């Protein structure tokens, strides 16, 4: 999904920048949060859930504020609803993985 978000940014950078000059920086911040949250999750850090909630909450806030995802509903009507579902699902899945890895790490410590 991060690749799709970055691809959308590159493909529509002029439109995103023309809408409001701060949108390009906001979108860049969202990409940064996405990559950081993924990195924390891959490192099996328990704080990955917090970063994923921040990222998902920020994404949902952007959709709520703009009533769209940086003009994406022109190409794909209803994309904002799909993205809200994605953000909620990604938060839940990140929570699942953190709990799963926490149990696995605890079992490995008890065996060693």
LUMDO-953226 format. One record per residue (C-alpha): residue number from 1; residue in one letter; y, x, z. Coordinates in nm, 3 decimals, m for minus. Last residue first. Layout:
N
<r num="NUM" residu="A" north="Y" east="X" up="Z"/>
...
***
This chain:
112
<r num="112" residu="X" north="m2.023" east="1.647" up="2.627"/>
<r num="111" residu="X" north="m2.180" east="1.302" up="2.631"/>
<r num="110" residu="X" north="m1.904" east="1.148" up="2.848"/>
<r num="109" residu="X" north="m1.635" east="1.299" up="2.626"/>
<r num="108" residu="X" north="m1.800" east="1.168" up="2.312"/>
<r num="107" residu="X" north="m1.822" east="0.818" up="2.461"/>
<r num="106" residu="X" north="m1.448" east="0.819" up="2.549"/>
<r num="105" residu="X" north="m1.362" east="0.935" up="2.196"/>
<r num="104" residu="X" north="m1.570" east="0.655" up="2.046"/>
<r num="103" residu="X" north="m1.411" east="0.393" up="2.276"/>
<r num="102" residu="X" north="m1.059" east="0.515" up="2.189"/>
<r num="101" residu="X" north="m1.155" east="0.527" up="1.823"/>
<r num="100" residu="X" north="m1.252" east="0.160" up="1.826"/>
<r num="99" residu="X" north="m0.944" east="0.055" up="2.021"/>
<r num="98" residu="X" north="m0.713" east="0.246" up="1.786"/>
<r num="97" residu="X" north="m0.897" east="0.112" up="1.482"/>
<r num="96" residu="X" north="m0.867" east="m0.249" up="1.598"/>
<r num="95" residu="X" north="m0.498" east="m0.213" up="1.678"/>
<r num="94" residu="X" north="m0.436" east="m0.065" up="1.333"/>
<r num="93" residu="X" north="m0.625" east="m0.359" up="1.181"/>
<r num="92" residu="X" north="m0.410" east="m0.611" up="1.370"/>
<r num="91" residu="X" north="m0.084" east="m0.442" up="1.271"/>
<r num="90" residu="X" north="m0.200" east="m0.417" up="0.908"/>
<r num="89" residu="X" north="m0.288" east="m0.788" up="0.906"/>
<r num="88" residu="X" north="0.057" east="m0.889" up="1.030"/>
<r num="87" residu="X" north="0.228" east="m0.668" up="0.773"/>
<r num="86" residu="X" north="0.002" east="m0.791" up="0.493"/>
<r num="85" residu="X" north="0.062" east="m1.154" up="0.581"/>
<r num="84" residu="X" north="0.438" east="m1.093" up="0.574"/>
<r num="83" residu="X" north="0.389" east="m0.915" up="0.241"/>
<r num="82" residu="X" north="0.202" east="m1.208" up="0.087"/>
<r num="81" residu="X" north="0.472" east="m1.446" up="0.203"/>
<r num="80" residu="X" north="0.746" east="m1.224" up="0.055"/>
<r num="79" residu="X" north="0.557" east="m1.204" up="m0.274"/>
<r num="78" residu="X" north="0.608" east="m1.577" up="m0.330"/>
<r num="77" residu="X" north="0.724" east="m1.538" up="m0.689"/>
<r num="76" residu="X" north="0.623" east="m1.201" up="m0.838"/>
<r num="75" residu="X" north="0.882" east="m1.053" up="m1.076"/>
<r num="74" residu="X" north="1.192" east="m1.225" up="m0.936"/>
<r num="73" residu="X" north="1.026" east="m1.225" up="m0.594"/>
<r num="72" residu="X" north="1.057" east="m0.846" up="m0.585"/>
<r num="71" residu="X" north="1.434" east="m0.849" up="m0.533"/>
<r num="70" residu="X" north="1.439" east="m0.613" up="m0.235"/>
<r num="69" residu="X" north="1.155" east="m0.797" up="m0.062"/>
<r num="68" residu="X" north="1.291" east="m1.151" up="m0.033"/>
<r num="67" residu="X" north="1.463" east="m1.383" up="0.212"/>
<r num="66" residu="X" north="1.697" east="m1.086" up="0.267"/>
<r num="65" residu="X" north="1.709" east="m1.102" up="0.648"/>
<r num="64" residu="X" north="1.363" east="m1.254" up="0.694"/>
<r num="63" residu="X" north="1.204" east="m1.009" up="0.449"/>
<r num="62" residu="X" north="1.379" east="m0.718" up="0.618"/>
<r num="61" residu="X" north="1.273" east="m0.846" up="0.960"/>
<r num="60" residu="X" north="0.911" east="m0.874" up="0.843"/>
<r num="59" residu="X" north="0.923" east="m0.513" up="0.725"/>
<r num="58" residu="X" north="1.084" east="m0.393" up="1.048"/>
<r num="57" residu="X" north="0.825" east="m0.579" up="1.253"/>
<r num="56" residu="X" north="0.547" east="m0.428" up="1.047"/>
<r num="55" residu="X" north="0.686" east="m0.076" up="1.084"/>
<r num="54" residu="X" north="0.759" east="m0.113" up="1.456"/>
<r num="53" residu="X" north="0.416" east="m0.273" up="1.509"/>
<r num="52" residu="X" north="0.256" east="0.013" up="1.316"/>
<r num="51" residu="X" north="0.444" east="0.268" up="1.524"/>
<r num="50" residu="X" north="0.328" east="0.102" up="1.846"/>
<r num="49" residu="X" north="m0.029" east="0.078" up="1.720"/>
<r num="48" residu="X" north="m0.027" east="0.445" up="1.625"/>
<r num="47" residu="X" north="0.054" east="0.528" up="1.987"/>
<r num="46" residu="X" north="m0.317" east="0.572" up="2.060"/>
<r num="45" residu="X" north="m0.327" east="0.875" up="1.833"/>
<r num="44" residu="X" north="m0.636" east="0.894" up="1.615"/>
<r num="43" residu="X" north="m0.467" east="1.154" up="1.394"/>
<r num="42" residu="X" north="m0.525" east="0.921" up="1.098"/>
<r num="41" residu="X" north="m0.342" east="0.643" up="1.285"/>
<r num="40" residu="X" north="m0.046" east="0.868" up="1.364"/>
<r num="39" residu="X" north="m0.027" east="0.975" up="1.001"/>
<r num="38" residu="X" north="m0.037" east="0.617" up="0.879"/>
<r num="37" residu="X" north="0.247" east="0.522" up="1.115"/>
<r num="36" residu="X" north="0.451" east="0.820" up="0.997"/>
<r num="35" residu="X" north="0.398" east="0.733" up="0.631"/>
<r num="34" residu="X" north="0.502" east="0.373" up="0.684"/>
<r num="33" residu="X" north="0.800" east="0.464" up="0.901"/>
<r num="32" residu="X" north="0.926" east="0.703" up="0.632"/>
<r num="31" residu="X" north="0.880" east="0.435" up="0.363"/>
<r num="30" residu="X" north="1.078" east="0.189" up="0.577"/>
<r num="29" residu="X" north="1.352" east="0.444" up="0.625"/>
<r num="28" residu="X" north="1.370" east="0.494" up="0.248"/>
<r num="27" residu="X" north="1.402" east="0.117" up="0.204"/>
<r num="26" residu="X" north="1.688" east="0.112" up="0.455"/>
<r num="25" residu="X" north="1.850" east="0.406" up="0.279"/>
<r num="24" residu="X" north="1.829" east="0.236" up="m0.061"/>
<r num="23" residu="X" north="1.951" east="m0.089" up="0.091"/>
<r num="22" residu="X" north="2.270" east="0.074" up="0.227"/>
<r num="21" residu="X" north="2.444" east="0.070" up="m0.111"/>
<r num="20" residu="X" north="2.388" east="m0.302" up="m0.151"/>
<r num="19" residu="X" north="2.236" east="m0.476" up="m0.451"/>
<r num="18" residu="X" north="2.318" east="m0.185" up="m0.681"/>
<r num="17" residu="X" north="2.088" east="0.060" up="m0.498"/>
<r num="16" residu="X" north="1.789" east="m0.176" up="m0.510"/>
<r num="15" residu="X" north="1.849" east="m0.252" up="m0.877"/>
<r num="14" residu="X" north="1.882" east="0.116" up="m0.966"/>
<r num="13" residu="X" north="1.577" east="0.217" up="m0.761"/>
<r num="12" residu="X" north="1.353" east="m0.046" up="m0.917"/>
<r num="11" residu="X" north="1.064" east="0.157" up="m1.056"/>
<r num="10" residu="X" north="1.097" east="0.433" up="m0.798"/>
<r num="9" residu="X" north="1.110" east="0.190" up="m0.506"/>
<r num="8" residu="X" north="0.828" east="m0.023" up="m0.644"/>
<r num="7" residu="X" north="0.617" east="0.291" up="m0.682"/>
<r num="6" residu="X" north="0.696" east="0.390" up="m0.324"/>
<r num="5" residu="X" north="0.589" east="0.048" up="m0.194"/>
<r num="4" residu="X" north="0.277" east="0.051" up="m0.411"/>
<r num="3" residu="X" north="0.183" east="0.401" up="m0.290"/>
<r num="2" residu="X" north="0.238" east="0.288" up="0.069"/>
<r num="1" residu="X" north="0.000" east="0.000" up="0.000"/>
***
